[in-house]
């Protein structure tokens, strides 16, 4: 199934973010609509954990070569615990970067990355109301609890 709309993937974009933008470009409400087609769970999508088969299927849907898509997936760390993993489980974001261009950057997924290198501000993982953000809330620019726009929040200098 080749999709009609196939936006360009950004060099620093995580594949989960691209999946959401792909869904929006094809008139779907969420990137999760492709979970079954890709043989993935919503959790896999949100954690940017794409299997070889999922990458191959997405390649057939977008005409991007599998190696190009694969470089946007989570770093695979065999036999490592969550404490040792370089990947975070909470969705972090820079509200200023999102204001410039709404997509999730791969670097924001790394545990040791707590500050936006471009803007010098702390990455956020919650709305001001206290709700932890999800990829969906970041991509739609709205807290799922209070509805507040995430890119309008005041960012704290790092």
C-alpha positions in Angstrom: 0.0 0.0 0.0 1.8 3.1 -1.3 0.6 6.2 0.5 -0.5 9.2 -1.5 1.1 11.8 0.7 4.7 11.1 1.7 6.3 14.1 3.4 10.1 14.4 3.6 11.7 12.9 6.7 13.9 15.4 8.5 17.5 14.4 9.1 17.2 14.6 12.9 13.6 13.3 13.2 12.8 10.0 15.0 10.8 7.6 12.9 7.8 7.7 15.3 7.5 11.4 14.6 7.6 10.8 10.9 4.9 8.1 11.3 2.7 10.7 12.9 3.4 13.3 10.2 2.7 10.7 7.6 -0.6 9.9 9.2 -1.6 13.6 9.3 -0.6 14.1 5.7 -2.9 11.2 4.8 -5.9 12.5 6.8 -5.5 10.3 9.8 -5.7 11.5 13.4 -2.7 9.7 14.7 0.4 7.7 13.7 -1.0 4.8 15.7 -3.4 4.1 12.8 -0.5 2.2 11.1 0.3 0.1 14.1 -1.5 -3.1 12.9 -0.2 -2.7 9.3 3.4 -2.4 10.7 2.9 -5.3 13.2 3.6 -2.9 16.1 2.0 -1.9 19.3 1.3 1.8 20.2 4.0 1.4 22.9 6.5 0.4 20.2 5.6 3.4 18.1 5.8 5.8 21.0 9.2 4.3 22.0 10.5 4.5 18.4 11.1 0.7 18.5 10.7 -0.5 14.9 11.4 -4.1 13.9 13.1 -4.9 10.6 9.8 -6.0 9.2 8.1 -2.8 10.3 10.8 -0.8 8.6 10.4 -2.9 5.5 6.6 -2.4 5.4 7.0 1.4 6.0 9.5 1.5 3.2 6.9 0.0 0.9 4.4 2.6 2.0 6.7 5.6 1.5 9.3 4.6 -1.1 12.1 5.4 1.4 14.8 2.8 1.4 14.9 0.6 4.6 18.4 1.8 5.5 17.3 5.4 5.4 14.3 4.7 7.6 16.3 2.5 10.0 18.7 5.2 10.9 15.7 7.2 12.4 14.8 4.3 14.8 15.7 3.7 18.4 19.3 2.6 19.1 19.2 -1.1 19.7 21.0 -2.0 22.9 21.1 -5.8 23.4 20.8 -7.2 26.9 20.9 -3.9 28.7 18.6 -2.9 31.5 16.4 0.2 31.4 18.8 1.9 33.9 21.7 1.4 31.5 19.8 2.2 28.3 20.7 5.4 26.6 17.1 5.8 25.6 14.5 7.5 27.8 11.0 6.3 28.2 9.4 9.7 28.8 8.7 12.0 25.9 10.9 15.1 26.1 10.7 18.1 23.8 11.9 21.6 23.3 8.9 24.0 23.0 11.0 26.5 20.9 12.1 23.8 18.4 8.5 22.7 18.1 7.4 26.3 17.5 9.9 26.4 14.5 8.9 23.0 13.0 6.7 20.5 14.7 8.5 17.1 14.7 10.2 15.1 17.4 14.0 15.1 17.3 15.9 11.9 17.8 18.3 13.5 20.2 15.5 14.3 22.6 15.2 10.5 23.3 18.6 10.2 24.8 18.8 10.0 28.6 21.8 12.3 29.0 20.3 15.0 26.8 18.4 17.3 29.2 19.0 20.6 27.4 18.1 21.7 23.9 21.5 22.2 22.1 20.0 24.8 19.8 18.2 27.0 22.3 20.0 26.3 25.6 16.8 25.5 27.5 15.8 22.5 29.6 13.8 19.9 27.6 10.3 19.5 29.0 8.5 16.2 29.7 5.3 17.6 31.3 2.7 20.2 30.7 2.4 23.0 33.3 -0.7 21.1 34.6 1.7 18.3 35.6 0.6 15.7 33.0 3.5 13.8 31.4 3.6 14.4 27.7 3.2 11.7 25.0 4.3 11.7 21.4 0.7 12.2 20.4 0.4 15.4 22.6 3.7 16.7 21.3 2.7 16.1 17.7 -0.7 17.7 18.1 0.7 20.5 20.2 -1.7 20.0 23.0 -1.8 18.6 26.5 -4.2 15.6 26.6 -5.3 16.7 30.1 -5.8 20.4 30.0 -5.6 21.2 26.3 -2.9 23.8 26.7 -0.5 24.3 23.7 2.9 22.9 24.5 4.9 25.2 22.3 3.5 28.3 24.1 4.9 27.2 27.5 7.6 29.3 29.0 10.9 27.4 28.8 13.3 27.4 31.7 16.9 28.4 31.0 19.3 25.5 31.5 
